[in-house]
Amino acid sequence: MTLTTRLAIAMILLVAIAVSAVGWLSYRSLEQALLMRARDRIETHSRQVATDLEYYAAGATGDVAGFRSAVALNGLVRAHQAGGVDPVDGVSGKTWRDRIARRLAAELEAEPSYAMFRIIGLDDDGREVVRVDRMGPNDTVRIVPEAELQKRSNRNYFRETIGLSPGQIYVSPLELGRRNGLIEEAHRPTLRVASPIFADDGKPFGIFMINVDMRRAFDRVRSSVWPGETIYVVNRQGDYLVHPDRSREFGGPVSLNQEVDRGVGTPRDSERIPWPAGR
């Protein structure tokens, strides 16, 4: 092999190595840039999703604070303290309850993200004073008859809220809603936002609470996914709230008619309820 041939081969190899090195470096730089852009886009999207979810709870906290100061609610508290009739307006407690119920029913009709309004008194083991929900025929809004009002003093949300100071607001963990004591077949992830109610003399009367239906919020999260992407939402315990496989959401398959409350009972593995449920 002549010297000229050797030099030509060496030059070709040198050029090939140089081109390969430049190409590899360019590819790595481009890859890093694309990864940074993808990461920034994912982070921005995550923040938007988190803000949207936070908005649902924030709106309910504002409504709880507003309803807690309603004139009718103050009249109901005064009537209760006076033995049945408001000494300021001369209106009976029943009339105040009816007025409150009608107003809350109208509010529930106008706010599809809310599932229930409740006023729960401190007396009679935390019996509900007013409850308006969406458990009428075809999930219509209804004012619950007095005979169907329930006692809630044993519920965590009641105990934690009644112990708060004036102006403080309680927000529950996300739980699955129930109907007639059983987990609803169509899972309804629910936040409970509540605040204590006090009389003018500072004595506790009960709590005001809103059940926030989070299904619409999670549907918006699912619809925000970009083509080729997958989105997950998990809570602090690592339970899936949003998952591409809907059967894995809220801790996995649940035996819907198993009567197990938080901390009570030990269901079989095939009937486990790994997700808290309440109403």
VOKOLKOL-806532 format. One record per residue: residue in three letters; y, x, z of N, C-alpha, C in turn. Coordinates in Angstrom, 3 decimals. Each point is the difference from the previous one (the first is absolute). Example, Ala and Ser with C-alpha at 12.3 -4.5 7.8 and 13.67 -1.06 7.14 Angstrom:
residues 2
> aa n.v n.u n.w ca.v ca.u ca.w c.v c.u c.w
> ALA -5.690 13.190 7.800 1.190 -0.890 0.000 1.200 0.900 0.000
> SER 1.050 -0.350 -0.720 1.190 0.820 0.060 1.090 -0.770 0.730
END
This chain:
residues 279
> aa n.v n.u n.w ca.v ca.u ca.w c.v c.u c.w
> MET -1.195 0.871 0.000 1.195 -0.871 0.000 1.233 0.898 0.000
> THR 0.880 -0.246 -0.933 1.183 0.842 -0.119 0.974 -0.280 1.119
> LEU 0.937 0.943 0.149 1.027 -0.158 1.039 0.862 -1.215 -0.262
> THR 0.290 -0.248 -1.289 0.832 -1.153 -0.346 -0.682 -1.317 0.408
> THR -1.308 -0.061 -0.241 -0.748 -1.196 0.368 -0.002 -0.196 1.510
> ARG -0.238 1.135 0.698 0.014 -0.092 1.463 1.347 -0.482 0.539
> LEU 1.062 0.525 -0.565 1.337 -0.418 0.449 0.240 -1.480 -0.302
> ALA -0.459 -0.455 -1.153 0.176 -1.411 -0.358 -0.755 -0.905 0.965
> ILE -1.250 0.405 0.308 -0.785 -0.803 0.943 0.670 -0.027 1.370
> ALA 0.495 1.169 0.425 0.671 0.077 1.303 1.240 -0.893 0.032
> MET 0.776 0.035 -1.104 1.195 -0.829 -0.064 -0.356 -1.487 0.028
> ILE -1.074 -0.351 -0.719 -0.416 -1.412 -0.012 -0.426 -0.446 1.405
> LEU -0.795 0.864 0.663 -0.420 -0.330 1.361 1.193 -0.102 0.943
> LEU 0.953 0.913 -0.146 1.178 -0.020 0.869 0.800 -1.277 -0.198
> VAL 0.186 -0.371 -1.271 0.741 -1.232 -0.294 -0.744 -1.209 0.541
> ALA -1.332 -0.017 -0.184 -0.798 -1.133 0.494 0.100 -0.125 1.515
> ILE -0.077 1.156 0.690 0.107 -0.024 1.461 1.381 -0.486 0.429
> ALA 1.030 0.499 -0.704 1.367 -0.401 0.348 0.212 -1.495 -0.221
> VAL -0.492 -0.498 -1.156 0.145 -1.431 -0.290 -0.770 -0.837 1.012
> SER -1.208 0.430 0.347 -0.807 -0.726 0.984 0.701 -0.024 1.358
> ALA 0.559 1.155 0.393 0.681 0.083 1.292 1.225 -0.906 0.028
> VAL 0.783 0.061 -1.088 1.183 -0.871 -0.065 -0.409 -1.470 -0.006
> GLY -1.050 -0.327 -0.747 -0.467 -1.384 -0.030 -0.495 -0.466 1.345
> TRP -0.752 0.855 0.697 -0.508 -0.367 1.320 1.132 -0.200 0.999
> LEU 0.972 0.931 -0.028 1.135 -0.121 0.914 0.820 -1.264 -0.304
> SER 0.169 -0.281 -1.305 0.746 -1.203 -0.373 -0.744 -1.256 0.467
> TYR -1.339 0.018 -0.185 -0.800 -1.148 0.434 0.100 -0.198 1.508
> ARG -0.088 1.095 0.765 0.079 -0.115 1.462 1.375 -0.507 0.429
> SER 1.037 0.505 -0.660 1.351 -0.449 0.346 0.173 -1.479 -0.312
> LEU -0.496 -0.406 -1.193 0.097 -1.404 -0.384 -0.828 -0.883 0.935
> GLU -1.195 0.478 0.373 -0.854 -0.755 0.912 0.693 -0.201 1.342
> GLN 0.599 1.076 0.530 0.700 -0.112 1.279 1.177 -0.965 -0.100
> ALA 0.722 0.082 -1.129 1.143 -0.895 -0.169 -0.450 -1.455 -0.073
> LEU -1.092 -0.250 -0.756 -0.513 -1.370 -0.113 -0.524 -0.511 1.326
> LEU -0.679 0.884 0.742 -0.497 -0.408 1.315 1.155 -0.332 0.947
> MET 1.059 0.805 -0.045 1.166 -0.264 0.843 0.634 -1.332 -0.365
> ARG 0.112 -0.267 -1.314 0.579 -1.269 -0.442 -0.882 -1.172 0.414
> ALA -1.313 0.172 -0.157 -0.923 -1.066 0.398 0.069 -0.236 1.510
> ARG 0.067 1.085 0.761 0.089 -0.139 1.451 1.286 -0.701 0.407
> ASP 1.108 0.387 -0.625 1.280 -0.635 0.312 -0.030 -1.487 -0.358
> ARG -0.625 -0.319 -1.158 -0.075 -1.406 -0.399 -0.859 -0.804 0.968
> ILE -1.131 0.596 0.422 -0.875 -0.681 0.961 0.714 -0.185 1.340
> GLU 0.736 1.017 0.416 0.725 -0.099 1.270 1.073 -1.083 -0.072
> THR 0.717 -0.045 -1.118 1.025 -1.034 -0.170 -0.620 -1.385 -0.011
> HIS -1.111 -0.140 -0.719 -0.702 -1.287 -0.044 -0.484 -0.400 1.389
> SER -0.541 0.955 0.752 -0.489 -0.284 1.348 1.132 -0.475 0.902
> ARG 1.144 0.656 -0.118 1.141 -0.413 0.810 0.453 -1.420 -0.360
> GLN -0.016 -0.313 -1.287 0.382 -1.348 -0.421 -0.968 -1.043 0.547
> VAL -1.300 0.300 -0.056 -1.003 -0.917 0.537 0.186 -0.170 1.504
> ALA 0.214 1.114 0.697 0.187 -0.072 1.448 1.248 -0.802 0.363
> THR 1.072 0.194 -0.773 1.230 -0.756 0.245 -0.219 -1.492 -0.226
> ASP -0.759 -0.331 -1.048 -0.284 -1.405 -0.300 -0.802 -0.644 1.125
> LEU -1.003 0.716 0.515 -0.800 -0.533 1.107 0.840 -0.125 1.269
> GLU 0.847 0.992 0.228 0.857 -0.037 1.182 0.986 -1.167 -0.068
> TYR 0.413 -0.343 -1.213 0.952 -1.097 -0.181 -0.548 -1.316 0.551
> TYR -1.303 -0.232 -0.196 -0.590 -1.238 0.488 0.145 -0.123 1.510
> ALA -0.320 1.080 0.717 0.123 -0.031 1.459 1.469 -0.066 0.424
> ALA 0.860 0.724 -0.716 1.421 0.016 0.361 0.625 -1.377 -0.155
> GLY -0.370 -0.723 -1.073 0.539 -1.344 -0.182 -0.422 -0.931 1.120
> ALA -1.257 0.125 0.439 -0.489 -0.858 1.072 0.678 0.317 1.330
> THR 0.268 1.272 0.260 0.670 0.339 1.259 1.402 -0.595 0.054
> GLY 0.691 0.006 -1.144 1.323 -0.622 -0.040 -0.070 -1.497 0.217
> ASP -1.011 -0.658 -0.600 -0.146 -1.448 0.181 -0.378 -0.343 1.429
> VAL -0.849 0.809 0.619 -0.369 -0.238 1.393 1.237 0.075 0.893
> ALA 0.818 1.014 -0.226 1.214 0.137 0.806 0.938 -1.189 -0.210
> GLY 0.092 -0.496 -1.239 0.879 -1.133 -0.263 -0.514 -1.292 0.597
> PHE -1.290 -0.297 -0.173 -0.570 -1.239 0.529 -0.002 -0.005 1.522
> ARG -0.157 1.179 0.577 -0.028 0.096 1.462 1.313 -0.491 0.613
> SER 1.087 0.118 -0.749 1.313 -0.405 0.507 0.439 -1.376 -0.505
> ALA -0.918 -0.748 -0.608 0.356 -1.297 -0.561 0.432 -0.984 1.091
> VAL 0.941 -0.869 -0.349 0.527 -0.982 0.962 -1.115 -0.918 0.488
> ALA -0.844 -0.478 -0.922 -1.066 -0.918 0.390 -0.968 0.648 0.975
> LEU -0.284 1.275 -0.200 -0.916 0.694 0.899 0.613 0.134 1.387
> ASN 1.281 0.290 0.066 0.674 0.056 1.301 -0.020 -1.359 0.691
> GLY 0.175 -1.067 -0.792 -0.066 -1.344 0.574 -1.383 -0.314 0.530
> LEU -1.044 0.439 -0.728 -1.372 -0.213 0.456 -0.257 0.718 1.320
> VAL 0.502 1.207 0.130 -0.185 0.761 1.247 0.715 -0.691 1.143
> ARG 1.225 -0.473 -0.232 0.746 -0.686 1.073 -0.712 -1.294 0.410
> ALA -0.509 -0.735 -0.979 -0.713 -1.237 0.315 -1.251 0.288 0.815
> HIS -0.686 1.068 -0.318 -1.202 0.368 0.758 0.358 0.327 1.444
> GLN 1.059 0.769 0.181 0.390 0.382 1.355 0.483 -1.205 0.814
> ALA 0.598 -0.972 -0.691 0.550 -1.166 0.703 -1.036 -1.107 0.190
> GLY -1.210 0.223 -0.438 -1.037 -0.999 0.216 -0.201 -0.971 -1.141
> GLY 0.588 0.258 -1.161 -0.269 -0.860 -1.147 1.205 -0.388 -0.819
> VAL 1.204 0.086 0.556 1.210 -0.399 -0.724 1.032 1.115 0.107
> ASP 0.583 0.369 -1.139 1.027 1.033 -0.032 1.234 -0.493 0.739
> PRO 0.409 0.641 1.101 1.163 -0.468 0.752 1.322 0.195 -0.738
> VAL 0.025 0.847 -1.015 1.238 0.247 -0.742 0.233 -1.087 -1.034
> ASP -1.017 -0.330 -0.810 0.142 -0.962 -1.090 -0.655 -1.339 0.290
> GLY -0.763 -0.077 1.073 -0.709 -1.238 0.300 -1.129 -0.313 -0.957
> VAL -0.505 1.013 -0.693 -1.087 -0.172 -0.972 -1.320 0.350 0.675
> SER -1.029 -0.787 -0.266 -1.304 0.254 0.618 -0.665 1.219 -0.627
> GLY -0.926 0.577 0.767 -0.735 1.143 -0.510 -0.801 -0.345 -1.244
> LYS -0.556 -1.213 -0.061 -0.774 -0.414 -1.173 0.879 -0.050 -1.242
> THR 1.220 -0.504 0.160 0.916 -0.054 -1.144 0.339 1.396 -0.492
> TRP 0.242 0.910 0.944 0.270 1.382 -0.393 -1.208 0.601 -0.730
> ARG -1.214 -0.272 0.494 -1.198 0.524 -0.655 -0.122 -0.537 -1.420
> ASP 0.271 -1.290 -0.168 -0.095 -0.590 -1.343 1.023 0.622 -0.951
> ARG 1.197 0.214 0.492 1.036 0.607 -0.842 -0.380 1.425 -0.391
> ILE -0.496 0.746 0.968 -0.416 1.380 -0.283 -1.132 0.009 -1.015
> ALA -0.974 -0.866 0.185 -1.157 -0.040 -0.891 0.426 -0.319 -1.428
> ARG 0.913 -0.963 -0.165 0.446 -0.353 -1.346 0.730 1.167 -0.663
> ARG 0.835 0.687 0.776 0.722 1.136 -0.570 -0.976 1.123 -0.380
> LEU -0.966 0.281 0.861 -0.954 1.059 -0.298 -0.873 -0.363 -1.197
> ALA -0.332 -1.278 -0.147 -0.778 -0.435 -1.161 0.784 0.252 -1.292
> ALA 1.303 -0.288 0.035 0.834 0.253 -1.182 0.095 1.497 -0.295
> GLU 0.104 0.806 1.067 0.056 1.447 -0.185 -1.309 0.529 -0.586
> LEU -1.122 -0.552 0.459 -1.300 0.453 -0.496 -0.179 -0.368 -1.469
> GLU 0.477 -1.176 -0.396 -0.056 -0.392 -1.404 0.790 0.970 -0.873
> ALA 1.099 0.505 0.532 0.885 0.859 -0.788 -0.420 1.462 0.003
> GLU -0.889 0.387 0.898 -0.375 1.404 0.134 -1.507 0.156 -0.165
> PRO -0.482 0.244 -1.234 -1.448 0.047 -0.251 -0.714 1.166 0.680
> SER 0.717 1.016 0.438 -0.661 1.135 0.651 -0.309 -0.275 1.473
> TYR 0.490 -1.127 0.542 -0.295 -0.355 1.381 -1.142 -1.005 0.037
> ALA -0.930 0.210 0.932 -1.155 -0.895 0.135 0.143 -0.968 1.159
> MET 0.806 0.360 1.003 0.047 -0.842 1.192 1.223 0.348 0.850
> PHE 0.593 -1.039 0.605 1.015 0.153 1.036 -0.563 -0.583 1.285
> ARG 0.290 0.651 1.108 -0.469 -0.537 1.273 0.989 0.272 1.119
> ILE 0.097 -0.962 0.885 0.640 0.206 1.299 -1.102 -0.205 1.026
> ILE -0.254 1.020 0.796 -1.056 -0.046 1.008 0.644 0.093 1.366
> GLY -0.237 -0.998 0.840 0.589 -0.018 1.326 -0.777 0.849 0.986
> LEU 0.653 0.343 1.096 -0.650 0.778 1.051 -0.878 -0.884 0.880
> ASP 0.367 -1.262 0.135 -0.748 -0.925 0.861 -1.304 -0.429 -0.659
> ASP -0.884 -0.558 0.836 -1.264 -0.580 -0.482 -0.803 1.008 -0.815
> ASP -0.150 1.212 0.574 -0.800 1.055 -0.635 0.481 0.348 -1.406
> GLY 1.311 0.035 -0.169 0.540 0.398 -1.294 -0.269 -1.007 -1.100
> ARG 0.167 -1.266 0.309 -0.261 -1.039 -1.004 1.136 -0.037 -1.019
> GLU -0.383 -0.206 -1.250 0.997 -0.111 -1.061 0.873 -1.229 0.224
> VAL 1.278 0.183 -0.196 0.958 -1.107 0.115 0.254 -0.598 -1.383
> VAL 0.133 0.850 -0.986 0.195 -0.420 -1.393 -0.812 0.943 -0.878
> ARG -0.706 -0.565 -0.976 -0.662 0.836 -0.997 0.115 -0.671 -1.364
> VAL 0.471 0.773 -0.968 0.086 -0.450 -1.390 -0.774 1.010 -0.822
> ASP -0.965 -0.462 -0.819 -0.833 0.926 -0.757 -0.291 -0.550 -1.396
> ARG -0.844 0.723 -0.736 -0.374 -0.392 -1.364 -1.463 -0.458 -0.050
> MET -0.441 -0.675 1.000 -1.399 -0.421 0.077 -0.182 -1.485 -0.280
> GLY 0.960 -0.617 -0.658 -0.154 -1.376 -0.440 -0.882 -0.071 -1.237
> PRO -0.183 -1.183 -0.580 -0.806 -0.137 -1.224 0.536 0.897 -1.114
> ASN -0.914 0.760 -0.627 0.372 0.936 -1.073 1.020 1.026 0.469
> ASP -0.129 0.414 1.271 0.870 1.025 0.597 1.469 -0.402 0.022
> THR 0.267 -1.283 0.129 1.385 -0.458 0.100 0.537 0.224 1.407
> VAL 1.321 0.008 0.102 0.662 0.185 1.292 -0.168 -1.257 0.848
> ARG -0.291 0.182 1.254 -0.147 -1.142 0.906 0.595 0.344 1.355
> ILE 0.433 -1.017 0.705 0.400 0.111 1.403 -1.228 -0.376 0.828
> VAL -0.485 0.899 0.795 -1.246 -0.211 0.733 0.206 -1.051 1.085
> PRO -0.847 -1.023 0.062 0.114 -1.018 1.050 -0.147 0.622 1.381
> GLU 0.628 -0.630 0.977 -0.016 0.544 1.356 -1.421 0.156 0.533
> ALA -0.897 -0.902 -0.369 -1.374 0.070 0.501 -0.743 1.232 -0.497
> GLU 0.464 0.620 -1.094 -0.683 1.160 -0.565 0.632 1.324 0.411
> LEU 1.054 -0.055 0.788 0.635 1.233 0.461 -0.933 0.705 0.974
> GLN -0.050 1.327 -0.100 -0.995 0.777 0.734 0.635 0.926 1.031
> LYS -0.842 0.479 0.923 0.427 0.943 1.038 -0.239 1.415 -0.493
> ARG 1.008 0.853 0.190 -0.059 1.343 -0.571 0.296 1.102 1.017
> SER -0.064 -0.278 1.280 0.364 1.012 0.991 -0.967 1.177 0.016
> ASN -1.223 -0.183 -0.525 -0.979 1.084 -0.006 0.103 0.895 -1.228
> ARG 0.919 -0.283 -0.885 0.142 0.802 -1.214 0.873 1.224 0.259
> ASN -0.377 1.104 -0.630 0.761 1.240 0.197 1.455 -0.165 -0.400
> TYR 0.235 -0.690 -1.136 1.385 -0.128 -0.471 0.861 -0.761 1.003
> PHE -0.597 -0.991 0.701 0.782 -0.751 0.980 0.311 0.879 1.210
> ARG -1.004 0.688 0.519 0.209 0.829 1.189 1.000 1.112 -0.272
> GLU -0.094 0.610 -1.180 0.912 1.105 -0.293 1.419 -0.489 -0.248
> THR 0.146 -1.152 -0.647 1.346 -0.504 -0.296 0.683 -0.528 1.248
> ILE -0.722 -0.728 0.849 0.622 -0.601 1.174 0.474 1.071 0.981
> GLY -0.535 1.216 -0.117 0.421 1.085 0.870 1.195 0.785 -0.506
> LEU 0.530 -0.370 -1.172 1.151 0.712 -0.550 1.297 -0.443 0.656
> SER 1.009 0.818 -0.152 1.338 -0.328 0.497 0.738 -0.843 -1.030
> PRO 1.075 -0.679 0.419 0.776 -0.803 -0.959 0.466 0.845 -1.187
> GLY -0.165 -0.546 -1.200 0.425 0.692 -1.205 -1.068 0.873 -0.630
> GLN -1.055 0.328 0.740 -1.055 0.818 -0.580 -0.923 -0.840 -0.880
> ILE -0.641 0.657 -0.959 -0.852 -0.699 -0.959 -1.358 0.693 -0.074
> TYR -1.034 -0.797 -0.015 -1.382 0.489 -0.092 -0.494 -0.164 -1.431
> VAL -0.655 1.035 -0.528 -0.653 -0.060 -1.308 -1.455 0.397 0.202
> SER -0.917 -0.871 -0.364 -1.421 0.231 0.240 -0.591 0.946 -1.027
> PRO -1.198 0.524 0.268 -0.752 0.653 -1.070 -0.368 -1.039 -1.054
> LEU -0.363 0.475 -1.176 -0.424 -0.911 -1.066 -1.378 -0.558 0.346
> GLU -0.142 -1.329 -0.051 -1.257 -0.662 0.346 -0.346 -1.033 -1.065
> LEU -1.234 -0.452 0.024 -0.430 -1.055 -0.910 0.225 -1.358 0.651
> GLY 0.577 -0.928 -0.768 0.271 -1.330 0.518 -1.277 -0.813 0.163
> ARG 0.089 -0.995 0.882 -1.130 -0.892 0.244 0.413 -1.446 -0.239
> ARG -1.012 -0.824 -0.222 0.192 -1.440 -0.101 -1.096 -0.667 0.828
> ASN 0.430 -0.792 0.967 -0.944 -0.656 0.915 -0.916 1.001 0.695
> GLY 0.570 1.135 0.375 -0.755 0.994 0.744 -0.833 0.944 -0.827
> LEU -0.100 -0.203 -1.312 -0.823 0.839 -0.861 0.873 0.763 -0.987
> ILE -0.438 1.220 -0.322 0.731 0.786 -0.993 0.007 -0.754 -1.322
> GLU 1.163 -0.109 -0.610 0.106 -0.745 -1.250 -0.809 0.671 -1.105
> GLU -0.635 -0.819 -0.837 -0.834 0.540 -1.074 0.827 0.853 -0.950
> ALA 1.180 -0.463 -0.347 0.934 0.820 -0.766 0.825 0.798 1.001
> HIS -0.262 1.289 0.084 0.654 0.822 1.006 1.524 -0.130 -0.076
> ARG 0.603 -0.236 1.151 1.458 -0.110 0.080 0.510 1.029 0.998
> PRO 0.327 1.221 -0.466 0.544 0.999 0.915 1.320 -0.483 0.577
> THR 0.124 0.102 1.303 1.114 -0.634 0.697 0.661 0.960 0.976
> LEU 1.330 -0.015 -0.004 0.798 0.659 1.037 0.612 -1.070 0.889
> ARG 0.002 0.233 1.284 0.651 -0.910 0.930 1.259 0.662 0.548
> VAL 1.106 -0.648 -0.195 1.290 0.515 0.464 0.531 -0.997 1.018
> ALA 0.304 0.463 1.197 0.343 -0.926 1.085 1.062 0.592 0.910
> SER 0.632 -0.880 0.753 1.013 0.406 0.970 -0.042 -0.967 1.177
> PRO 0.251 0.491 1.218 -0.006 -0.905 1.160 1.210 -0.916 0.009
> ILE -0.171 -1.165 0.610 1.073 -0.984 0.150 0.337 -0.087 1.484
> PHE 1.277 0.077 0.315 0.449 -0.062 1.389 0.967 -1.154 0.194
> ALA -0.020 -0.574 1.196 0.973 -1.023 0.372 1.330 0.664 0.356
> ASP 1.029 -0.824 0.197 1.323 0.541 0.326 0.004 0.783 1.302
> ASP -0.908 -0.339 0.915 -0.050 0.707 1.281 -0.865 1.257 -0.057
> GLY -0.479 0.351 -1.184 -0.784 1.213 -0.158 -1.491 -0.165 0.185
> LYS -0.470 -1.203 0.333 -1.436 -0.219 0.190 -0.687 -0.151 -1.356
> PRO -1.195 0.578 -0.154 -0.708 -0.119 -1.289 -0.494 -1.423 -0.230
> PHE 0.168 -0.480 -1.219 -0.478 -1.327 -0.384 -1.270 0.094 -0.850
> GLY -0.065 0.994 -0.886 -1.141 0.148 -0.893 0.326 0.990 -1.084
> ILE -0.601 -0.194 -1.170 0.250 0.906 -1.113 0.195 -0.806 -1.282
> PHE 0.718 0.588 -0.942 0.108 -0.552 -1.351 -0.679 0.986 -0.932
> MET -0.858 -0.493 -0.897 -0.790 0.899 -0.832 -0.103 -0.504 -1.433
> ILE -0.010 0.959 -0.921 -0.225 -0.262 -1.429 -1.255 0.743 -0.432
> ASN -0.900 -0.701 -0.668 -1.146 0.644 -0.650 0.390 0.295 -1.448
> VAL -0.013 1.271 -0.355 0.399 0.420 -1.343 -1.260 0.233 -0.836
> ASP -0.122 -0.717 -1.090 -1.125 0.140 -0.927 0.288 1.176 -0.926
> MET -0.821 1.051 0.094 0.266 1.227 -0.748 -0.675 0.033 -1.370
> ARG -0.650 -1.071 -0.412 -0.713 0.023 -1.276 0.936 0.250 -1.177
> ARG 1.152 -0.641 -0.009 0.937 0.196 -1.113 0.479 1.442 -0.050
> ALA 0.228 0.591 1.168 0.436 1.398 0.036 -1.072 0.922 -0.567
> PHE -1.254 -0.230 0.363 -1.077 0.842 -0.506 -0.245 -0.239 -1.488
> ASP 0.194 -1.233 -0.457 -0.129 -0.266 -1.434 1.058 0.770 -0.796
> ARG 1.191 0.111 0.555 1.047 0.769 -0.669 -0.357 1.479 -0.036
> VAL -0.649 0.482 1.056 -0.453 1.394 -0.002 -1.013 0.211 -1.116
> ARG -0.965 -0.904 -0.130 -1.028 0.140 -1.041 0.613 -0.043 -1.403
> SER 0.965 -0.875 -0.187 0.598 -0.142 -1.331 0.925 1.157 -0.363
> SER 0.342 0.838 0.978 0.911 1.118 -0.271 -0.717 1.246 -0.497
> VAL -1.335 -0.061 -0.116 -0.772 1.177 -0.419 0.272 0.330 -1.466
> TRP 0.202 1.263 -0.290 0.214 0.462 -1.375 -1.341 0.125 -0.712
> PRO -0.035 -0.099 -1.337 -1.266 0.158 -0.739 -0.658 1.335 0.313
> GLY -1.295 -0.054 0.251 -0.751 1.214 0.294 0.061 0.431 1.444
> GLU 0.712 -0.741 0.842 0.123 0.357 1.409 -0.761 -0.994 0.880
> THR -0.256 0.420 1.224 -0.636 -0.845 1.002 0.826 0.078 1.269
> ILE 0.187 -1.120 0.663 0.826 -0.014 1.190 -0.813 -0.492 1.199
> TYR 0.255 0.611 1.146 -0.644 -0.379 1.249 1.081 -0.162 1.067
> VAL -0.212 -0.927 0.904 0.837 -0.129 1.195 -0.935 -0.035 1.191
> VAL 0.252 0.865 0.981 -0.835 0.044 1.197 0.884 -0.101 1.236
> ASN -0.590 -0.461 1.104 0.747 -0.023 1.252 -0.275 1.265 0.801
> ARG 0.512 0.059 1.218 -0.157 1.213 0.799 -1.454 0.295 0.332
> GLN -0.813 -1.041 0.076 -1.413 0.176 0.323 -0.830 0.390 -1.216
> GLY 0.632 0.052 -1.169 -0.722 0.356 -1.210 -0.662 -1.166 -0.697
> ASP 0.275 -1.238 0.441 -0.558 -1.179 -0.662 0.771 -0.264 -1.298
> TYR -0.709 -0.382 -1.044 0.648 -0.306 -1.266 0.678 -1.361 0.075
> LEU 1.278 -0.023 -0.351 0.736 -1.258 -0.143 0.090 -0.397 -1.471
> VAL 0.089 0.993 -0.857 -0.052 -0.201 -1.451 -0.978 1.022 -0.558
> HIS -0.960 -0.476 -0.795 -1.030 0.869 -0.565 -0.379 -0.572 -1.369
> PRO -0.300 0.855 -0.982 -0.418 -0.529 -1.311 -1.213 -0.918 0.093
> ASP -0.895 0.276 0.939 -1.143 -0.871 0.260 0.381 -0.938 1.146
> ARG 0.339 -1.251 -0.329 0.530 -0.923 1.000 -0.983 -0.245 1.149
> SER -1.288 0.204 -0.227 -0.978 -0.221 1.060 0.100 1.043 1.105
> ARG 0.689 1.095 -0.265 0.137 1.058 1.008 1.289 -0.120 0.795
> GLU 0.810 -0.980 -0.314 1.238 -0.185 0.747 -0.276 -0.618 1.374
> PHE 0.857 0.330 0.963 -0.092 -0.524 1.367 -1.323 0.361 0.662
> GLY -0.458 1.233 -0.229 -1.154 0.489 0.719 -1.325 -0.308 -0.632
> GLY -0.041 -0.655 -1.170 -1.259 -0.257 -0.674 -0.455 -1.421 0.150
> PRO -1.236 -0.319 -0.446 -0.501 -1.372 0.039 -0.015 -0.542 1.414
> VAL 0.387 -1.259 0.156 0.096 -0.633 1.304 -0.778 -1.298 0.001
> SER -0.709 -0.268 1.074 -0.618 -1.301 0.161 1.067 -0.956 0.488
> LEU 0.485 -0.865 -0.889 1.217 -0.760 0.250 -0.129 -0.986 1.151
> ASN -1.208 -0.483 0.277 -0.155 -1.016 1.027 -0.474 0.568 1.328
> GLN 0.026 1.334 0.122 -0.412 0.610 1.260 1.134 -0.114 1.006
> GLU -0.264 -0.607 1.149 1.030 -0.194 1.024 0.067 1.231 0.892
> VAL 0.736 0.997 -0.449 0.159 1.202 0.798 1.482 0.306 0.059
> ASP 0.556 0.022 1.189 1.405 0.337 0.153 0.091 1.475 0.378
> ARG 1.172 0.535 0.002 0.198 1.402 0.298 -0.509 0.318 1.407
> GLY -0.948 0.945 0.087 -0.485 0.414 1.296 -1.000 -0.948 0.620
> VAL -0.465 -1.022 -0.703 -0.914 -0.977 0.573 -1.233 -0.091 -0.891
> GLY -1.188 0.200 0.579 -1.241 -0.168 -0.759 -0.368 1.245 -0.781
> THR -1.268 0.079 -0.411 -0.489 1.121 -0.788 -0.844 -0.548 -1.134
> PRO 0.589 -0.297 -1.154 -0.759 -0.572 -1.114 -0.978 1.007 -0.575
> ARG -1.033 -0.495 -0.659 -0.942 0.874 -0.687 0.721 0.755 -1.105
> ASP -0.576 1.139 -0.399 0.648 0.826 -1.026 0.260 -0.788 -1.263
> SER -0.924 -0.906 -0.367 0.173 -0.776 -1.219 1.090 -1.047 0.142
> GLU 0.448 -0.248 1.238 1.021 -1.010 0.232 1.231 0.606 0.668
> ARG 0.135 1.310 -0.128 1.078 0.660 0.730 1.341 -0.457 -0.537
> ILE 0.968 -0.020 0.877 1.371 -0.293 -0.396 0.845 1.197 0.400
> PRO 0.160 0.971 -0.902 0.725 1.218 0.348 1.501 -0.182 -0.045
> TRP 0.452 -1.197 -0.335 1.441 -0.244 -0.135 0.424 -1.074 0.984
> PRO 1.085 0.226 0.755 0.419 -1.016 0.972 0.410 -1.299 -0.675
> ALA -0.265 -1.095 0.645 0.358 -1.298 -0.540 0.529 -0.873 1.109
> GLY 0.986 -0.808 -0.311 0.564 -0.900 1.000 0.880 -0.995 -0.681
> ARG 0.624 -0.886 0.801 0.889 -0.964 -0.617 1.191 -0.261 0.906
END
